[in-house]
Amino acid sequence: MYTLAVVIHVLVCFLMIASILLQSGKGAEIGAAFGGSSQTVFGSRGPGTFLSKVTVAAAIVFMLTSLGLAILSKERTFSSTVIDVNKQQPSSTPSHSGDASHEAPAAPAPSDTTSPSAEPAKQ
């Protein structure tokens, strides 16, 4: 389910980017740069074009998939950072109660008193 939502989200992202870039802006002519545009900012633009309707639909689907992915990712329990992985590794190793490697370490070897490093320095 999560993977399907991610795939749909990415496809809608590309569709929305393409539909926005294919549209011409308000006042795309050179006269608009100097204030000579005859269109008003919030005035009537006539019926919406196909690309504007596709953009609105893609934006709605984008927002819904974003919300859905946020909810689905909250339900997923996995470690997403290296710190989380390192915290889980020591607890995930199985304990061997009968293993000889977990016994007390052997006694240290007796030191050789005849070696020159074991004698105190004479002054």
N, C-alpha and C positions, 0 to 999 in steps of 0.2 A: 504494500500500500504506500509506504513511504517513498520507495523508488519510483513508483508511478506518478506520485505527486511531484517529485523533483523533475522528472522528464517533462511533464505537462508545464511546469513552471518555467523551465528553460526554453521550451518551444514558444510559450506565450511571450517570454522576454524578447526573443528574436523577432517575433511577429510585431510586437509593439514598437521595437526599435525601427524596423523596416517601414511600418506605416507612418511613423512620425517623420522619418527622414524623407519619405516620398512626398509629403505634403508641402505645398508652398505656403509660406508665412503670410500673415496679414500685411499688406503694403509691401510686397516684395519688389516693387518697381523702385527706381532710383529717386523718384519724387518723394517717396515716403521718408527718406533719410533727412530731407530738409523741411519736413512738416507739410508737404503738399498733398498728403493722402486724403482722398475723399471718403474713405471708410471711417466709421467711428469705432472706438475700442469695444464698446458693448452694444453696438447697434445691430440691426438686422443684417444677416449675411446671406439670407436666402436659405433654401433647404440644405441640410447637411450632405456633404459628399460621401461617397462610399468609403473613402479612406478615413474620414472623420468618424464614421460609425464603427469601422473596424478598430480604430484607435480606442474609442470608448469601451467597446466590448472587450478588447485585450486588456485595458486597464482594470476593468471590473474583475475579469478572470485572474489577472495578476494579483490583485488585492486578496481575492478569496484563496488562491493557492498559497500566498504568503502567510495568511492567517492559519490555514490548514497545516502548513509545514511547521509553523511555530508550535501548534498544539501537538502535532505528531512527534516533533523532536523533544518535547518535554516528557513525553511518555517513554521514549527510548532511553535505556540505561546502558551507556557505554562510556568508556573513558576516552575523552577527546584530546587530552593533552599528555605530554610526556610525564608530567608530574603525577597525574592520575594513574598512569601505567606503572610508574615506579612504586607508588604506594600499594598497588594491588599485587605486585610480584612476590614480596615476602610472604604474604598471607596465602597465596595460591599454591605454594610449594607443599607437597604432602609430607607429613611427619612420619618417620619410620621409628616406631618404638623399640623394635628388636634389633636395630642396626648397630653394629659395633662401632661405627664412626661417631656415634653420639655419646660414647662412654667417656669417662674422665681421661684426660691426657696422661700419657706415661710419665713417670718420674724423670727428671732431667739426668743426663749422664753425669757421673762424678767428674769433678774437675781435676786435672792433673796438676799436682802441687810442684812438680819438678820443672815446669815450663818457666821460662824467664818472665813472662808477662804476669804470672800469678804471684811472683815475689814482690814485696814492697821495695820501692826505690830507696837506695842508701845514699845518705848525704854526708 
